[in-house]
């Protein structure tokens, strides 16, 4: 019998989580099941490099909402690595730290297909692709990307497209949730009940 230790398979799921919603949780579960991950690490960014930050609520609120809806799930956990570091959050910096801290783990970067199409523009993308396995879930209404659309040198397009999967097609967005809050509409069934309660208690996303 082999004495080789099982290397933990850890999914890295980054985002603004502004706020975290059920679509995020379903996507993380889809990725965990389809790629046989031992756990998924949710990593809220401090400042996003590719998104407008005008509507970003402060880090403490996003962190507490994230913690509240992951509580009790043995496969999901939150990391404040990027929040503690501050500034613009670059995935390559986060991955380097995690690989040093947890050398016994294999890391899987979980993306939506929209982010996969932007991957070529990410900081130090070559080093990132060498350091993690990038796995992608198709977003609702998004066709499977073509090799040409990825705008990366060989062998990366072929490898990346081999790890594209179809998950549950859930059309929920943080932008829509913020809009509904501003208009006084219900966000029940779009977010975890603990997140709904937190947003109401703290008056988040109202005009």
C-alpha positions as protocol buffer text, in pm:
chain_id: "A"
residue {
  index: 1
  type: UNK
  ca { x: 0 y: 0 z: 0 }
}
residue {
  index: 2
  type: UNK
  ca { x: 130 y: 344 z: -92 }
}
residue {
  index: 3
  type: UNK
  ca { x: 230 y: 565 z: 199 }
}
residue {
  index: 4
  type: UNK
  ca { x: 193 y: 882 z: -10 }
}
residue {
  index: 5
  type: UNK
  ca { x: -22 y: 1141 z: 165 }
}
residue {
  index: 6
  type: UNK
  ca { x: -332 y: 1262 z: -6 }
}
residue {
  index: 7
  type: UNK
  ca { x: -274 y: 1612 z: -138 }
}
residue {
  index: 8
  type: UNK
  ca { x: -569 y: 1830 z: -53 }
}
residue {
  index: 9
  type: UNK
  ca { x: -753 y: 1976 z: -351 }
}
residue {
  index: 10
  type: UNK
  ca { x: -850 y: 2332 z: -262 }
}
residue {
  index: 11
  type: UNK
  ca { x: -1069 y: 2557 z: -476 }
}
residue {
  index: 12
  type: UNK
  ca { x: -996 y: 2930 z: -471 }
}
residue {
  index: 13
  type: UNK
  ca { x: -1306 y: 3139 z: -529 }
}
residue {
  index: 14
  type: UNK
  ca { x: -1235 y: 3511 z: -536 }
}
residue {
  index: 15
  type: UNK
  ca { x: -1463 y: 3808 z: -588 }
}
residue {
  index: 16
  type: UNK
  ca { x: -1596 y: 4128 z: -441 }
}
residue {
  index: 17
  type: UNK
  ca { x: -1892 y: 3939 z: -284 }
}
residue {
  index: 18
  type: UNK
  ca { x: -2081 y: 4267 z: -277 }
}
residue {
  index: 19
  type: UNK
  ca { x: -2294 y: 4100 z: -156 }
}
residue {
  index: 20
  type: UNK
  ca { x: -2241 y: 3724 z: -169 }
}
residue {
  index: 21
  type: UNK
  ca { x: -2552 y: 3554 z: -308 }
}
residue {
  index: 22
  type: UNK
  ca { x: -2691 y: 3208 z: -372 }
}
residue {
  index: 23
  type: UNK
  ca { x: -2544 y: 3203 z: -723 }
}
residue {
  index: 24
  type: UNK
  ca { x: -2195 y: 3221 z: -570 }
}
residue {
  index: 25
  type: UNK
  ca { x: -2271 y: 2938 z: -329 }
}
residue {
  index: 26
  type: UNK
  ca { x: -2422 y: 2716 z: -598 }
}
residue {
  index: 27
  type: UNK
  ca { x: -2126 y: 2777 z: -830 }
}
residue {
  index: 28
  type: UNK
  ca { x: -1882 y: 2688 z: -553 }
}
residue {
  index: 29
  type: UNK
  ca { x: -2069 y: 2366 z: -482 }
}
residue {
  index: 30
  type: UNK
  ca { x: -2079 y: 2279 z: -853 }
}
residue {
  index: 31
  type: UNK
  ca { x: -1702 y: 2332 z: -875 }
}
residue {
  index: 32
  type: UNK
  ca { x: -1639 y: 2130 z: -561 }
}
residue {
  index: 33
  type: UNK
  ca { x: -1837 y: 1835 z: -692 }
}
residue {
  index: 34
  type: UNK
  ca { x: -1723 y: 1842 z: -1054 }
}
residue {
  index: 35
  type: UNK
  ca { x: -1353 y: 1879 z: -972 }
}
residue {
  index: 36
  type: UNK
  ca { x: -1360 y: 1666 z: -655 }
}
residue {
  index: 37
  type: UNK
  ca { x: -1235 y: 1944 z: -429 }
}
residue {
  index: 38
  type: UNK
  ca { x: -1183 y: 1886 z: -59 }
}
residue {
  index: 39
  type: UNK
  ca { x: -1275 y: 2243 z: 25 }
}
residue {
  index: 40
  type: UNK
  ca { x: -1344 y: 2579 z: -134 }
}
residue {
  index: 41
  type: UNK
  ca { x: -1181 y: 2895 z: -1 }
}
residue {
  index: 42
  type: UNK
  ca { x: -1384 y: 3214 z: -57 }
}
residue {
  index: 43
  type: UNK
  ca { x: -1146 y: 3510 z: -87 }
}
residue {
  index: 44
  type: UNK
  ca { x: -1308 y: 3857 z: -89 }
}
residue {
  index: 45
  type: UNK
  ca { x: -1085 y: 4116 z: -256 }
}
residue {
  index: 46
  type: UNK
  ca { x: -988 y: 4448 z: -104 }
}
residue {
  index: 47
  type: UNK
  ca { x: -1007 y: 4640 z: -434 }
}
residue {
  index: 48
  type: UNK
  ca { x: -1085 y: 4464 z: -761 }
}
residue {
  index: 49
  type: UNK
  ca { x: -840 y: 4519 z: -1049 }
}
residue {
  index: 50
  type: UNK
  ca { x: -1101 y: 4465 z: -1325 }
}
residue {
  index: 51
  type: UNK
  ca { x: -1421 y: 4611 z: -1176 }
}
residue {
  index: 52
  type: UNK
  ca { x: -1565 y: 4949 z: -1086 }
}
residue {
  index: 53
  type: UNK
  ca { x: -1537 y: 4993 z: -709 }
}
residue {
  index: 54
  type: UNK
  ca { x: -1784 y: 5281 z: -670 }
}
residue {
  index: 55
  type: UNK
  ca { x: -2060 y: 5062 z: -520 }
}
residue {
  index: 56
  type: UNK
  ca { x: -1830 y: 4852 z: -303 }
}
residue {
  index: 57
  type: UNK
  ca { x: -1939 y: 4849 z: 61 }
}
residue {
  index: 58
  type: UNK
  ca { x: -1659 y: 4840 z: 314 }
}
residue {
  index: 59
  type: UNK
  ca { x: -1459 y: 4525 z: 370 }
}
residue {
  index: 60
  type: UNK
  ca { x: -1596 y: 4462 z: 721 }
}
residue {
  index: 61
  type: UNK
  ca { x: -1953 y: 4434 z: 590 }
}
residue {
  index: 62
  type: UNK
  ca { x: -1858 y: 4204 z: 301 }
}
residue {
  index: 63
  type: UNK
  ca { x: -1654 y: 3985 z: 535 }
}
residue {
  index: 64
  type: UNK
  ca { x: -1934 y: 3948 z: 791 }
}
residue {
  index: 65
  type: UNK
  ca { x: -2190 y: 3863 z: 522 }
}
residue {
  index: 66
  type: UNK
  ca { x: -1954 y: 3600 z: 383 }
}
residue {
  index: 67
  type: UNK
  ca { x: -1885 y: 3446 z: 724 }
}
residue {
  index: 68
  type: UNK
  ca { x: -2253 y: 3440 z: 815 }
}
residue {
  index: 69
  type: UNK
  ca { x: -2357 y: 3233 z: 512 }
}
residue {
  index: 70
  type: UNK
  ca { x: -2064 y: 2990 z: 519 }
}
residue {
  index: 71
  type: UNK
  ca { x: -2107 y: 2901 z: 885 }
}
residue {
  index: 72
  type: UNK
  ca { x: -2180 y: 2533 z: 933 }
}
residue {
  index: 73
  type: UNK
  ca { x: -2066 y: 2416 z: 589 }
}
residue {
  index: 74
  type: UNK
  ca { x: -1763 y: 2188 z: 639 }
}
residue {
  index: 75
  type: UNK
  ca { x: -1652 y: 2226 z: 276 }
}
residue {
  index: 76
  type: UNK
  ca { x: -1656 y: 2607 z: 255 }
}
residue {
  index: 77
  type: UNK
  ca { x: -1441 y: 2858 z: 441 }
}
residue {
  index: 78
  type: UNK
  ca { x: -1351 y: 3225 z: 412 }
}
residue {
  index: 79
  type: UNK
  ca { x: -1006 y: 3379 z: 387 }
}
residue {
  index: 80
  type: UNK
  ca { x: -931 y: 3742 z: 470 }
}
residue {
  index: 81
  type: UNK
  ca { x: -590 y: 3726 z: 303 }
}
residue {
  index: 82
  type: UNK
  ca { x: -663 y: 3994 z: 43 }
}
residue {
  index: 83
  type: UNK
  ca { x: -856 y: 4216 z: 285 }
}
residue {
  index: 84
  type: UNK
  ca { x: -565 y: 4211 z: 529 }
}
residue {
  index: 85
  type: UNK
  ca { x: -316 y: 4288 z: 252 }
}
residue {
  index: 86
  type: UNK
  ca { x: -524 y: 4582 z: 128 }
}
residue {
  index: 87
  type: UNK
  ca { x: -484 y: 4773 z: -196 }
}
residue {
  index: 88
  type: UNK
  ca { x: -566 y: 4627 z: -536 }
}
residue {
  index: 89
  type: UNK
  ca { x: -602 y: 4249 z: -507 }
}
residue {
  index: 90
  type: UNK
  ca { x: -404 y: 4055 z: -765 }
}
residue {
  index: 91
  type: UNK
  ca { x: -466 y: 3681 z: -778 }
}
residue {
  index: 92
  type: UNK
  ca { x: -102 y: 3595 z: -845 }
}
residue {
  index: 93
  type: UNK
  ca { x: 2 y: 3756 z: -513 }
}
residue {
  index: 94
  type: UNK
  ca { x: -263 y: 3558 z: -325 }
}
residue {
  index: 95
  type: UNK
  ca { x: -168 y: 3230 z: -489 }
}
residue {
  index: 96
  type: UNK
  ca { x: 201 y: 3278 z: -407 }
}
residue {
  index: 97
  type: UNK
  ca { x: 120 y: 3329 z: -39 }
}
residue {
  index: 98
  type: UNK
  ca { x: -115 y: 3030 z: -25 }
}
residue {
  index: 99
  type: UNK
  ca { x: 135 y: 2800 z: -195 }
}
residue {
  index: 100
  type: UNK
  ca { x: 395 y: 2895 z: 64 }
}
residue {
  index: 101
  type: UNK
  ca { x: 156 y: 2852 z: 357 }
}
residue {
  index: 102
  type: UNK
  ca { x: -6 y: 2529 z: 239 }
}
residue {
  index: 103
  type: UNK
  ca { x: 252 y: 2338 z: 38 }
}
residue {
  index: 104
  type: UNK
  ca { x: 58 y: 2014 z: 85 }
}
residue {
  index: 105
  type: UNK
  ca { x: -235 y: 2147 z: -125 }
}
residue {
  index: 106
  type: UNK
  ca { x: -311 y: 2157 z: -495 }
}
residue {
  index: 107
  type: UNK
  ca { x: -497 y: 2475 z: -582 }
}
residue {
  index: 108
  type: UNK
  ca { x: -780 y: 2512 z: -832 }
}
residue {
  index: 109
  type: UNK
  ca { x: -876 y: 2866 z: -933 }
}
residue {
  index: 110
  type: UNK
  ca { x: -1252 y: 2878 z: -992 }
}
residue {
  index: 111
  type: UNK
  ca { x: -1366 y: 3120 z: -1263 }
}
residue {
  index: 112
  type: UNK
  ca { x: -1681 y: 3202 z: -1452 }
}
residue {
  index: 113
  type: UNK
  ca { x: -1654 y: 3191 z: -1830 }
}
residue {
  index: 114
  type: UNK
  ca { x: -1665 y: 3573 z: -1846 }
}
residue {
  index: 115
  type: UNK
  ca { x: -1352 y: 3592 z: -1632 }
}
residue {
  index: 116
  type: UNK
  ca { x: -1184 y: 3321 z: -1838 }
}
residue {
  index: 117
  type: UNK
  ca { x: -1210 y: 3548 z: -2143 }
}
residue {
  index: 118
  type: UNK
  ca { x: -1030 y: 3824 z: -1949 }
}
residue {
  index: 119
  type: UNK
  ca { x: -760 y: 3597 z: -1805 }
}
residue {
  index: 120
  type: UNK
  ca { x: -503 y: 3698 z: -2067 }
}
residue {
  index: 121
  type: UNK
  ca { x: -502 y: 4051 z: -1921 }
}
residue {
  index: 122
  type: UNK
  ca { x: -440 y: 3943 z: -1559 }
}
residue {
  index: 123
  type: UNK
  ca { x: -115 y: 4031 z: -1386 }
}
residue {
  index: 124
  type: UNK
  ca { x: 160 y: 3770 z: -1436 }
}
residue {
  index: 125
  type: UNK
  ca { x: -84 y: 3535 z: -1605 }
}
residue {
  index: 126
  type: UNK
  ca { x: 195 y: 3299 z: -1714 }
}
residue {
  index: 127
  type: UNK
  ca { x: 309 y: 3245 z: -1358 }
}
residue {
  index: 128
  type: UNK
  ca { x: -50 y: 3207 z: -1242 }
}
residue {
  index: 129
  type: UNK
  ca { x: -123 y: 2935 z: -1496 }
}
residue {
  index: 130
  type: UNK
  ca { x: 188 y: 2746 z: -1383 }
}
residue {
  index: 131
  type: UNK
  ca { x: 91 y: 2778 z: -1015 }
}
residue {
  index: 132
  type: UNK
  ca { x: -275 y: 2672 z: -1019 }
}
residue {
  index: 133
  type: UNK
  ca { x: -518 y: 2468 z: -1224 }
}
residue {
  index: 134
  type: UNK
  ca { x: -780 y: 2705 z: -1363 }
}
residue {
  index: 135
  type: UNK
  ca { x: -1129 y: 2555 z: -1371 }
}
residue {
  index: 136
  type: UNK
  ca { x: -1425 y: 2730 z: -1529 }
}
residue {
  index: 137
  type: UNK
  ca { x: -1803 y: 2719 z: -1498 }
}
residue {
  index: 138
  type: UNK
  ca { x: -2007 y: 2848 z: -1790 }
}
residue {
  index: 139
  type: UNK
  ca { x: -2213 y: 3153 z: -1702 }
}
residue {
  index: 140
  type: UNK
  ca { x: -2581 y: 3162 z: -1805 }
}
residue {
  index: 141
  type: UNK
  ca { x: -2621 y: 3268 z: -2166 }
}
residue {
  index: 142
  type: UNK
  ca { x: -2248 y: 3248 z: -2233 }
}
residue {
  index: 143
  type: UNK
  ca { x: -2120 y: 3017 z: -2509 }
}
residue {
  index: 144
  type: UNK
  ca { x: -1815 y: 2799 z: -2453 }
}
residue {
  index: 145
  type: UNK
  ca { x: -1509 y: 3014 z: -2533 }
}
residue {
  index: 146
  type: UNK
  ca { x: -1300 y: 2927 z: -2836 }
}
residue {
  index: 147
  type: UNK
  ca { x: -920 y: 2882 z: -2820 }
}
residue {
  index: 148
  type: UNK
  ca { x: -875 y: 3203 z: -3018 }
}
residue {
  index: 149
  type: UNK
  ca { x: -1094 y: 3399 z: -2777 }
}
residue {
  index: 150
  type: UNK
  ca { x: -863 y: 3319 z: -2485 }
}
residue {
  index: 151
  type: UNK
  ca { x: -571 y: 3507 z: -2647 }
}
residue {
  index: 152
  type: UNK
  ca { x: -308 y: 3295 z: -2471 }
}
residue {
  index: 153
  type: UNK
  ca { x: -13 y: 3101 z: -2615 }
}
residue {
  index: 154
  type: UNK
  ca { x: -17 y: 2722 z: -2649 }
}
residue {
  index: 155
  type: UNK
  ca { x: -66 y: 2495 z: -2464 }
}
residue {
  index: 156
  type: UNK
  ca { x: -291 y: 2704 z: -2238 }
}
residue {
  index: 157
  type: UNK
  ca { x: -609 y: 2740 z: -2447 }
}
residue {
  index: 158
  type: UNK
  ca { x: -640 y: 2364 z: -2490 }
}
residue {
  index: 159
  type: UNK
  ca { x: -574 y: 2297 z: -2121 }
}
residue {
  index: 160
  type: UNK
  ca { x: -812 y: 2566 z: -2002 }
}
residue {
  index: 161
  type: UNK
  ca { x: -1097 y: 2458 z: -2228 }
}
residue {
  index: 162
  type: UNK
  ca { x: -1058 y: 2099 z: -2109 }
}
residue {
  index: 163
  type: UNK
  ca { x: -1155 y: 2223 z: -1763 }
}
residue {
  index: 164
  type: UNK
  ca { x: -1473 y: 2408 z: -1862 }
}
residue {
  index: 165
  type: UNK
  ca { x: -1790 y: 2262 z: -1709 }
}
residue {
  index: 166
  type: UNK
  ca { x: -2160 y: 2341 z: -1712 }
}
residue {
  index: 167
  type: UNK
  ca { x: -2298 y: 2403 z: -1366 }
}
residue {
  index: 168
  type: UNK
  ca { x: -2642 y: 2508 z: -1254 }
}
residue {
  index: 169
  type: UNK
  ca { x: -2747 y: 2802 z: -1467 }
}
residue {
  index: 170
  type: UNK
  ca { x: -2845 y: 3048 z: -1195 }
}
residue {
  index: 171
  type: UNK
  ca { x: -2905 y: 3404 z: -1311 }
}
residue {
  index: 172
  type: UNK
  ca { x: -2841 y: 3600 z: -991 }
}
residue {
  index: 173
  type: UNK
  ca { x: -2607 y: 3896 z: -979 }
}
residue {
  index: 174
  type: UNK
  ca { x: -2478 y: 4121 z: -702 }
}
residue {
  index: 175
  type: UNK
  ca { x: -2558 y: 4420 z: -921 }
}
residue {
  index: 176
  type: UNK
  ca { x: -2925 y: 4320 z: -940 }
}
residue {
  index: 177
  type: UNK
  ca { x: -2938 y: 4261 z: -565 }
}
residue {
  index: 178
  type: UNK
  ca { x: -2796 y: 4608 z: -499 }
}
residue {
  index: 179
  type: UNK
  ca { x: -3052 y: 4757 z: -740 }
}
residue {
  index: 180
  type: UNK
  ca { x: -3338 y: 4575 z: -568 }
}
residue {
  index: 181
  type: UNK
  ca { x: -3220 y: 4697 z: -227 }
}
residue {
  index: 182
  type: UNK
  ca { x: -3205 y: 5055 z: -357 }
}
residue {
  index: 183
  type: UNK
  ca { x: -3560 y: 5024 z: -493 }
}
residue {
  index: 184
  type: UNK
  ca { x: -3698 y: 4865 z: -176 }
}
residue {
  index: 185
  type: UNK
  ca { x: -3764 y: 4527 z: -342 }
}
residue {
  index: 186
  type: UNK
  ca { x: -3726 y: 4190 z: -175 }
}
residue {
  index: 187
  type: UNK
  ca { x: -3400 y: 3995 z: -205 }
}
residue {
  index: 188
  type: UNK
  ca { x: -3542 y: 3684 z: -39 }
}
residue {
  index: 189
  type: UNK
  ca { x: -3450 y: 3363 z: -227 }
}
residue {
  index: 190
  type: UNK
  ca { x: -3157 y: 3546 z: -392 }
}
residue {
  index: 191
  type: UNK
  ca { x: -2927 y: 3553 z: -90 }
}
residue {
  index: 192
  type: UNK
  ca { x: -2875 y: 3337 z: 220 }
}
residue {
  index: 193
  type: UNK
  ca { x: -3124 y: 3436 z: 496 }
}
residue {
  index: 194
  type: UNK
  ca { x: -2835 y: 3549 z: 719 }
}
residue {
  index: 195
  type: UNK
  ca { x: -2716 y: 3785 z: 443 }
}
residue {
  index: 196
  type: UNK
  ca { x: -3068 y: 3920 z: 389 }
}
residue {
  index: 197
  type: UNK
  ca { x: -3094 y: 3994 z: 760 }
}
residue {
  index: 198
  type: UNK
  ca { x: -2750 y: 4156 z: 774 }
}
residue {
  index: 199
  type: UNK
  ca { x: -2824 y: 4386 z: 479 }
}
residue {
  index: 200
  type: UNK
  ca { x: -3155 y: 4494 z: 639 }
}
residue {
  index: 201
  type: UNK
  ca { x: -3002 y: 4550 z: 982 }
}
residue {
  index: 202
  type: UNK
  ca { x: -2719 y: 4767 z: 847 }
}
residue {
  index: 203
  type: UNK
  ca { x: -2917 y: 4947 z: 575 }
}
residue {
  index: 204
  type: UNK
  ca { x: -2675 y: 4843 z: 302 }
}
residue {
  index: 205
  type: UNK
  ca { x: -2723 y: 4931 z: -65 }
}
residue {
  index: 206
  type: UNK
  ca { x: -3004 y: 5179 z: -4 }
}
residue {
  index: 207
  type: UNK
  ca { x: -3002 y: 5511 z: -188 }
}
